[in-house]
């Protein structure tokens, strides 16, 4: 039995943006935790790993609030447990569970106000879905020559691997991740060479337009938007930490250990770079609403946030509408296979355009679900709140498509 102070467990590695996000949330809400397998013993890791696999196979891993959706799929990491036997998945859902599990208003991760709550959810989903494409690209394309992910991953899993497993994982993981680049929206131009071995050369795909240009420009626009906010206020929605900060931090901080990507980020967005390191050092814990001066509002919406939100609308939201439409069309054709399994078989593919650039992608059902939820939240907003957002943000009609 685990000691009381260490009952909370994250199963995952710190190389994952969703683990970084979940850690920041747990830290802010004052919940001690340990991250396995890195901080566990062989025996404990084996026990938790077997319990998790059993739960996944029998569909016992839960999401808060409980939903019955065929659009979902379990992630690779992270999973959260309070006892090493029962597990939750999805970092945003776990954050909702944290809010529902506390009566302390200053530890809430989602603002209560209508406009701010919606904006927090929008930023959260945008970084989780589209932001992931950007930072994965910056790791496996921009930092292809310098990142040490294979070694770092095998080190974190060293107490959960059989003999020889550490060496095998350090070699196989980078090859797998580079091979998955097109699924994660990063398609190289034809004939692209990174200077690495053929196994670590980001691939192009026949019939797929290159997306490196789109992703590189979008990454810079997201950083520019973050910089505009953070040079004027402490966090994205004001003076205190929220789920929006957790999601942006999780994705962008993933690249702090990728030398070339980190260097570019520091050059383009020095304030954002410092902010990411501040949260990594857990200094965001001091900026709770109760610790602020009575003259400082913890949360507010202002013009500083508009450039970031407009970038989100032209990338994430525009992509989600196209993905959802492609899903409906695929169902009419009788398609039953989606996500990465469909991509590997060349099924459920569709063509689209983003920021003027053509792309080809696969229908992702988990994005259909999250987009539907966000659109439902939009419909539930008071009319004056919708009007406020329409006045400041472009393309709000996307929420009604």
C-alpha positions as CSV (number, residue, x, y, z in Angstrom):
1,X,0.0,0.0,0.0
2,X,1.3,3.4,-0.9
3,X,1.9,6.1,1.8
4,X,-1.0,8.5,2.1
5,X,1.0,11.5,0.8
6,X,1.9,9.6,-2.4
7,X,-1.5,8.1,-3.3
8,X,-1.8,10.1,-6.4
9,X,0.0,8.5,-9.4
10,X,0.6,9.8,-12.9
11,X,1.5,7.0,-15.3
12,X,3.5,8.7,-18.0
13,X,6.8,10.3,-18.9
14,X,7.7,14.0,-18.6
15,X,8.5,14.0,-22.3
16,X,4.8,14.1,-22.9
17,X,3.1,17.6,-23.1
18,X,0.0,16.1,-21.4
19,X,2.0,14.8,-18.5
20,X,3.6,18.3,-18.1
21,X,0.1,19.8,-18.2
22,X,-1.3,17.4,-15.6
23,X,1.7,17.9,-13.3
24,X,1.2,21.7,-13.4
25,X,-2.5,21.2,-12.5
26,X,-1.8,18.8,-9.6
27,X,0.9,21.1,-8.3
28,X,-1.3,24.2,-8.4
29,X,-4.2,22.4,-6.7
30,X,-1.9,21.1,-3.9
31,X,-2.2,17.4,-4.7
32,X,1.1,15.5,-4.1
33,X,1.8,12.8,-6.7
34,X,4.5,10.5,-8.0
35,X,5.2,9.9,-11.7
36,X,5.6,6.3,-12.7
37,X,7.4,4.4,-14.0
38,X,10.3,6.8,-13.3
39,X,9.7,7.2,-9.6
40,X,8.5,3.6,-8.9
41,X,10.2,0.3,-8.2
42,X,10.2,-2.7,-10.6
43,X,7.6,-4.3,-8.4
44,X,5.3,-1.3,-8.1
45,X,5.6,-0.5,-11.8
46,X,4.8,-4.0,-12.8
47,X,1.7,-4.1,-10.6
48,X,0.4,-0.7,-11.8
49,X,1.2,-1.5,-15.5
50,X,-0.8,-4.8,-15.3
51,X,-3.7,-3.1,-13.5
52,X,-3.7,-0.4,-16.2
53,X,-3.6,-2.8,-19.0
54,X,-6.5,-4.8,-17.5
55,X,-8.5,-1.7,-17.0
56,X,-7.9,-0.6,-20.7
57,X,-8.8,-4.0,-22.1
58,X,-12.0,-4.1,-20.1
59,X,-12.9,-0.4,-20.8
60,X,-12.7,0.4,-17.1
61,X,-10.5,3.5,-17.4
62,X,-12.9,6.4,-16.8
63,X,-13.3,10.0,-18.0
64,X,-14.9,12.7,-15.8
65,X,-17.7,13.4,-16.2
66,X,-18.7,9.9,-17.3
67,X,-19.7,9.7,-20.9
68,X,-20.6,6.9,-23.3
69,X,-18.9,7.9,-26.6
70,X,-17.8,5.7,-29.4
71,X,-15.7,8.7,-30.6
72,X,-13.2,8.3,-27.8
73,X,-10.0,6.4,-27.7
74,X,-7.5,5.8,-24.9
75,X,-4.3,7.9,-25.2
76,X,-0.8,6.6,-24.7
77,X,-0.2,8.7,-21.6
78,X,-1.0,10.1,-19.1
79,X,-3.3,8.1,-16.9
80,X,-4.1,9.2,-13.3
81,X,-4.9,7.0,-10.3
82,X,-5.5,7.6,-6.6
83,X,-4.7,4.0,-5.7
84,X,-2.8,2.3,-8.5
85,X,-5.9,0.2,-9.4
86,X,-8.5,2.6,-10.7
87,X,-7.6,5.0,-13.5
88,X,-8.7,8.2,-15.2
89,X,-7.7,9.5,-18.7
90,X,-7.7,12.8,-20.6
91,X,-5.8,15.6,-18.9
92,X,-8.7,18.1,-19.4
93,X,-11.2,15.7,-17.9
94,X,-8.9,15.1,-14.9
95,X,-8.7,18.9,-14.5
96,X,-12.6,19.0,-14.4
97,X,-12.5,16.2,-11.8
98,X,-10.0,18.3,-9.7
99,X,-12.4,21.2,-9.8
100,X,-15.4,19.0,-8.8
101,X,-13.3,17.5,-6.0
102,X,-12.5,20.7,-4.1
103,X,-14.4,23.4,-2.4
104,X,-11.4,25.8,-2.4
105,X,-12.3,28.4,-5.0
106,X,-8.7,29.6,-5.4
107,X,-7.6,26.1,-6.5
108,X,-10.2,25.9,-9.3
109,X,-8.6,25.5,-12.8
110,X,-11.7,26.7,-14.8
111,X,-12.9,30.2,-14.3
112,X,-16.6,30.6,-13.3
113,X,-17.4,33.5,-15.5
114,X,-19.2,32.6,-18.7
115,X,-16.8,34.3,-21.3
116,X,-13.6,33.4,-19.4
117,X,-14.7,29.8,-18.9
118,X,-15.4,29.4,-22.6
119,X,-12.2,31.1,-23.6
120,X,-10.3,28.9,-21.2
121,X,-11.8,25.8,-22.7
122,X,-11.1,27.0,-26.2
123,X,-7.4,27.7,-25.5
124,X,-7.1,24.3,-23.7
125,X,-8.5,22.3,-26.6
126,X,-6.6,24.3,-29.2
127,X,-3.2,23.6,-27.6
128,X,-4.1,20.0,-26.8
129,X,-5.0,19.3,-30.5
130,X,-3.4,21.7,-32.9
131,X,-0.6,22.8,-30.5
132,X,0.5,19.1,-30.3
133,X,1.1,19.2,-34.0
134,X,3.3,22.2,-33.7
135,X,5.5,21.0,-30.9
136,X,5.8,17.4,-32.2
137,X,7.0,18.9,-35.5
138,X,9.5,21.2,-33.6
139,X,10.9,18.1,-31.8
140,X,11.1,15.6,-34.6
141,X,11.8,18.0,-37.6
142,X,13.3,21.2,-36.3
143,X,15.3,19.4,-33.5
144,X,15.8,16.2,-35.4
145,X,19.6,16.4,-35.2
146,X,19.9,17.3,-31.5
147,X,17.0,15.9,-29.4
148,X,17.8,13.0,-27.0
149,X,14.3,11.7,-26.7
150,X,15.2,8.0,-27.2
151,X,17.7,8.1,-24.3
152,X,15.5,10.2,-22.1
153,X,12.4,7.9,-22.6
154,X,14.4,4.7,-22.0
155,X,15.8,6.2,-18.8
156,X,12.3,7.0,-17.5
157,X,11.1,3.5,-18.3
158,X,14.3,1.8,-17.1
159,X,12.5,0.4,-14.0
160,X,9.7,-1.1,-16.1
161,X,11.6,-2.8,-18.9
162,X,13.1,-6.3,-19.2
163,X,16.8,-6.8,-19.9
164,X,17.8,-5.2,-23.2
165,X,14.5,-3.2,-23.2
166,X,16.2,0.1,-22.4
167,X,18.5,-0.1,-25.4
168,X,15.7,-1.3,-27.7
169,X,13.4,1.5,-26.7
170,X,16.1,4.2,-27.1
171,X,16.5,3.1,-30.7
172,X,13.0,2.3,-31.7
173,X,11.1,5.3,-30.2
174,X,12.7,8.0,-32.3
175,X,12.1,6.0,-35.5
176,X,8.4,5.5,-34.5
177,X,7.8,9.1,-33.7
178,X,9.4,10.4,-36.9
179,X,7.4,7.8,-38.9
180,X,4.2,9.2,-37.3
181,X,4.9,12.8,-38.3
182,X,2.4,12.8,-41.3
183,X,-0.3,11.4,-39.0
184,X,0.4,14.4,-36.7
185,X,0.1,16.8,-39.6
186,X,3.8,17.2,-40.4
187,X,4.3,16.2,-44.0
188,X,7.7,16.9,-45.5
189,X,8.2,18.3,-49.0
190,X,9.1,15.7,-51.6
191,X,12.8,14.9,-51.4
192,X,13.3,16.5,-48.0
193,X,16.4,15.4,-46.1
194,X,17.1,16.2,-42.5
195,X,20.7,15.0,-42.6
196,X,19.8,12.1,-40.3
197,X,19.6,8.4,-41.2
198,X,16.7,7.3,-43.4
199,X,14.9,6.1,-40.3
200,X,15.0,9.5,-38.8
201,X,14.2,11.5,-41.9
202,X,10.7,13.1,-41.6
203,X,8.7,11.6,-44.4
204,X,6.7,13.0,-47.3
205,X,3.5,11.1,-48.5
206,X,2.4,10.6,-52.0
207,X,-0.8,12.6,-52.6
208,X,-0.2,14.7,-49.5
209,X,0.7,18.4,-49.8
210,X,3.7,19.4,-47.6
211,X,2.7,21.1,-44.3
212,X,6.1,22.1,-43.0
213,X,5.6,25.7,-44.1
214,X,2.1,25.9,-42.5
215,X,3.3,24.4,-39.2
216,X,6.4,26.6,-39.0
217,X,4.4,29.7,-39.6
218,X,1.7,28.6,-37.2
219,X,4.2,27.9,-34.5
220,X,5.6,31.4,-34.8
221,X,2.1,32.9,-34.8
222,X,1.2,31.0,-31.6
223,X,4.4,32.2,-29.9
224,X,3.7,35.8,-31.1
225,X,0.2,35.6,-29.6
226,X,1.6,34.2,-26.3
227,X,4.2,36.9,-26.2
228,X,1.6,39.6,-26.6
229,X,-0.3,38.4,-23.6
230,X,2.5,37.5,-21.3
231,X,4.4,40.8,-21.7
232,X,1.3,42.5,-20.3
233,X,0.0,40.1,-17.7
234,X,1.1,37.2,-15.6
235,X,-1.1,34.5,-17.2
236,X,-3.3,34.1,-20.2
237,X,-6.5,35.0,-18.5
238,X,-5.2,37.5,-15.9
239,X,-3.1,37.2,-12.8
240,X,-3.7,33.6,-11.8
241,X,-3.1,30.2,-13.3
242,X,-5.9,28.4,-15.2
243,X,-6.4,25.3,-17.4
244,X,-5.6,27.6,-20.4
245,X,-2.1,28.2,-18.9
246,X,-1.7,24.5,-18.1
247,X,-2.4,23.4,-21.7
248,X,-0.2,26.1,-23.3
249,X,2.5,25.3,-20.8
250,X,2.3,21.5,-21.4
251,X,2.7,21.8,-25.1
252,X,5.3,24.5,-25.4
253,X,7.3,23.3,-22.4
254,X,7.7,20.0,-24.2
255,X,10.2,21.7,-26.5
256,X,12.4,23.0,-23.6
257,X,14.5,19.9,-23.8
258,X,14.8,20.0,-27.6
259,X,17.9,22.2,-28.1
260,X,17.2,23.7,-31.5
261,X,13.5,24.3,-30.8
262,X,14.2,25.8,-27.4
263,X,16.8,28.2,-28.8
264,X,14.4,29.4,-31.5
265,X,11.6,29.8,-28.9
266,X,13.8,31.8,-26.7
267,X,14.8,34.1,-29.6
268,X,11.2,34.6,-30.9
269,X,9.4,34.8,-27.5
270,X,11.8,35.5,-24.6
271,X,9.0,36.4,-22.2
272,X,7.1,33.2,-23.0
273,X,10.3,31.2,-22.6
274,X,10.8,32.6,-19.1
275,X,7.1,32.0,-18.3
276,X,7.5,28.3,-19.2
277,X,10.5,27.9,-17.0
278,X,8.7,29.7,-14.2
279,X,5.9,27.1,-14.3
280,X,8.4,24.2,-14.6
281,X,10.0,25.5,-11.4
282,X,6.4,25.4,-9.8
283,X,6.4,29.2,-9.1
284,X,2.9,29.4,-10.5
285,X,1.7,28.0,-7.1
286,X,2.2,31.4,-5.5
287,X,-0.1,33.2,-7.8
288,X,-3.5,32.0,-6.5
289,X,-6.4,34.5,-6.3
290,X,-6.2,34.6,-2.5
291,X,-2.5,35.7,-2.6
292,X,-3.2,38.7,-4.9
293,X,-3.6,42.3,-3.8
294,X,-7.2,43.2,-3.4
295,X,-6.7,45.7,-6.2
296,X,-5.8,42.9,-8.7
297,X,-8.5,40.9,-10.4
298,X,-7.4,37.2,-10.8
299,X,-9.1,36.9,-14.2
300,X,-10.1,39.2,-17.0
301,X,-10.5,39.4,-20.7
302,X,-8.8,42.1,-22.7
303,X,-7.3,43.0,-26.1
304,X,-3.9,41.4,-25.3
305,X,-5.5,38.0,-25.8
306,X,-7.1,38.8,-29.2
307,X,-4.1,37.9,-31.5
308,X,-3.7,34.5,-29.9
309,X,-7.4,33.8,-30.1
310,X,-7.5,34.8,-33.7
311,X,-4.6,32.5,-34.5
312,X,-6.5,29.7,-32.7
313,X,-9.6,30.4,-34.8
314,X,-7.7,30.3,-38.1
315,X,-5.9,27.1,-37.2
316,X,-7.5,24.9,-34.6
317,X,-11.2,25.9,-35.0
318,X,-11.0,25.9,-38.8
319,X,-9.4,22.5,-38.8
320,X,-12.0,21.1,-36.4
321,X,-14.9,22.1,-38.6
322,X,-13.3,20.4,-41.6
323,X,-12.5,17.3,-39.6
324,X,-16.1,17.1,-38.3
325,X,-17.6,17.6,-41.8
326,X,-15.2,14.9,-43.1
327,X,-16.4,12.5,-40.4
328,X,-20.1,13.0,-41.3
329,X,-19.2,12.4,-45.0
330,X,-17.2,9.3,-44.1
331,X,-20.1,7.9,-42.2
332,X,-22.4,8.3,-45.2
333,X,-19.9,6.3,-47.3
334,X,-20.1,3.5,-44.7
335,X,-16.6,4.1,-43.3
336,X,-16.0,2.5,-39.9
337,X,-12.2,2.9,-39.3
338,X,-10.8,6.3,-38.2
339,X,-7.8,7.8,-36.4
340,X,-4.3,6.4,-36.7
341,X,-5.4,2.9,-37.7
342,X,-7.3,4.4,-40.6
343,X,-4.4,6.6,-41.6
344,X,-2.1,3.6,-41.7
345,X,-4.5,1.9,-44.1
346,X,-5.1,5.0,-46.2
347,X,-8.8,5.2,-45.1
348,X,-11.0,8.1,-43.9
349,X,-8.8,10.6,-45.5
350,X,-9.9,14.1,-46.6
351,X,-8.5,17.2,-48.2
352,X,-8.7,20.7,-46.7
353,X,-7.1,24.1,-46.5
354,X,-5.7,26.0,-43.5
355,X,-4.4,29.6,-43.5
356,X,-4.4,29.3,-47.3
357,X,-2.3,26.1,-47.4
358,X,-3.8,22.8,-48.7
359,X,-3.5,19.7,-46.5
360,X,-4.6,16.1,-46.5
361,X,-5.4,14.4,-43.2
362,X,-7.3,11.5,-41.6
363,X,-10.6,11.9,-39.7
364,X,-9.9,11.9,-35.9
365,X,-13.0,11.0,-34.0
366,X,-11.7,12.2,-30.6
367,X,-11.4,15.7,-32.1
368,X,-15.0,15.4,-33.3
369,X,-16.1,14.8,-29.7
370,X,-14.1,17.6,-28.2
371,X,-15.3,20.1,-30.9
372,X,-18.9,19.1,-30.4
373,X,-18.5,19.7,-26.7
374,X,-17.0,23.2,-27.3
375,X,-19.8,24.1,-29.7
376,X,-22.3,23.0,-27.1
377,X,-20.6,25.3,-24.6
378,X,-20.9,28.1,-27.2
379,X,-24.6,27.5,-27.6
380,X,-25.1,27.7,-23.9
381,X,-23.4,31.1,-23.5
382,X,-25.6,34.0,-22.8
383,X,-26.2,36.2,-25.9
384,X,-24.3,39.1,-24.4
385,X,-21.3,36.9,-23.9
386,X,-21.5,35.7,-27.5
387,X,-21.7,39.3,-28.7
388,X,-18.6,40.2,-26.6
389,X,-16.6,37.4,-28.2
390,X,-17.9,38.1,-31.7
391,X,-16.8,41.7,-31.3
392,X,-13.3,40.7,-30.4
393,X,-12.6,37.4,-32.1
394,X,-12.8,36.5,-35.8
395,X,-14.6,33.4,-37.2
396,X,-16.9,32.9,-34.2
397,X,-19.5,31.5,-36.7
398,X,-17.4,28.4,-36.8
399,X,-18.9,27.4,-33.5
400,X,-22.4,27.3,-35.1
401,X,-21.5,25.1,-38.1
